[in-house]
Amino acid sequence: MQTTFTEAQLVDPGTKRANQILRSCVHCGFCTATCPTYQVLGDELDSPRGRIYLIKDMLENERVPDEKTVKHIDRCLSCLACMTTCPSGVHYMHLVDHARAYIEKTYRRPWHDRALRSLLATILPYPKRFRVALLGAKMARPLRRFLPDPRLRAMLDMAPRHIPPVSRNDDPQSFAATGPRRMRVALMTGCAQKALNTDINDATIRLLTRLGVEVVVAKGAGCCGALTHHMGREADSHRAAAANIRAWSAEMNGEGLDAIVINTSGCGTTIKDYGHMFRDDALAQEAAKVSGIAKDITEVLASLTLPDPIRPEAQGLRVAYHAACSLQHGQKITDPPKKLLAAAGFQVMLPADAHLCCGSAGTYNLMQPEISAKLKTRKVDTLEALKPQVIAAGNIGCMMQIGSATGVPVVHTVELLDWVTGGPKPPAMTRDPAHQRVPILR
C-alpha cells in the first residue's frame, strides 16, 4: 500500500510504525475470510482491509476522526485472526492499537460513552473494586429490564451467580517446589481473573509445584494493562505494564526467573508485546527481557514431563477445546494445549470454525453486546454440536462468555491437567455449587 506521510509525521514512533505496517498491506482481502465482524455484518469497513483504509486516511491527514471511522474501529475485536491469515505479514495489532490511541486523544465521544469507558477502566483492572461491582450487579439484576442501554444490561449479565472467595494465594509470596527444584517462575495472577475465578491460579500453582517448579507471586505486579490498552488509554495501560516490568525485573535481578507464567492468554499477548510498547522508553531493556521470558502456562508445561494420570474417571472424558484468539492468533500457540490434554487421557475435540472469536475479547462483550451475542451463539452452537462432557479454554474472558450460554461445564485447561495428575476436580464440574476451593498447603 502506498502512503504519503511527511518526514515530520514520521518523527512520531507510532506513526512511523503505522507507516511500515500500511506499506506491507497488498489489498489482497484474504483477511476478510476470517474476520468475525465481517462475517456477521457483511460490511467491508468492518473487515481488517476496510479498517486499514480508514486508519490510513485518518493518520495521513491528521484529522479528527469522524463518527463513522470510530464506529468501525470500535467494532474490531482485536481477535487477530487476520494476522494468522495474512500472507504479507501485516501486523494489524500494532496498527489498530495505535489508531485507538489516536482516537482517544483526538475524538470526543458522547458523554455516555465516555462515562461507560471510564467506569470500566476504573473498575475492571482492580480486583477489589471489581468484586464490589460484581456484588452490586447481582443485586441490580432484577432491575435489568428497566435499563435503556444494552451495554448496561450486558454488564449485569456478566456478573456470575457465585462470586468465589478471595484467594490468599494471589498475595505476594513464594510456593516451594515439591522435590528438587527444576525451575523458578513468576506467576502472572491477573486482575479480573482474581475476582471471577480463583481456581485457575490455585490449580496452576498446585500443578507447577508438583512438577518441581518454584512459583513466585511478585510484589507490585498486577493488571497487565490489556483492558485499557485496547481502549486506547495508553497512559493507564503503560502505568500498569510498567509496574509489572519493575516487579518482575526485581525478581529476575534477585534469585532469577526461568519464565513469567501467564494463564490468561489475553494477558499473555500483551505482556509478550511489552518490548514493543516500551521500545522508546527508559524501561525498554527491562521490558524486552520480560517479554522474552513470558510464557503461556501450556508452553511451560510442554517443556516439562507431566506425571502419569491417576484419575481413572477422567480417562476418555470428552473435552471440547476452545482455542482463545489471543492464544492461537496473538501468540501463535495452537498445539501444546491439545497435546497436553490428549496425553493426559482426555478425548480432545475441536469445533467447526475454531479460528473464529467467541465474542468476549476483553471488554468487547460489554461495549458491543449485540455483535458479541451473535458470535457467542455461533461459538456455543459449534461446541455443543460435539456433545462434550466439558469445555476447556485458556482464557478467563472466553470461559465467562461461553459459560454464560451453555450448561456444559467450562474449565481452564490447567484445571483439567491439575485434576488428572492429583489435584481436586474442577469446581465447575461438580454438582454442588457451594463447592469450596481446595487450599494450597504451604
Protein Blocks (a to p, Z undefined) as FASTA:
>chain_A
ZZfbdfklmmpmklmmmmmmmmmpgolommmmmgmklmmnopaklcfklmmmmmmmmmmn
opacdfklmmmmmmpgolommmmmpmnlpafklmmmmmmmmmmmmpccdfklmmmmmmmm
mmmmpmklmmmmmmmmmmmmmmmmmpmblklmmmmmmpcfbdcdddfklpgcddddehjd
fbdcdddebjmlmmmomklmmmmmmmmmmnopacdddehiacehlmmmmnopamlmmmmm
mmmmmmmmmmmmmnopabdcdfbfklmmmmmmmmmmmmmgfklmmmmmmmmmgccfklmm
mmpccdddfbfklgopacdddddfklmmmnopaklmmmmmmmnopacdddehklbcehln
omlmmmmmmlmmmmmmmmmmmmmmnopabdcdfbfklmmmmmmmccbdcddfklmmmmmn
opacdfklpmblkbccddddZZ
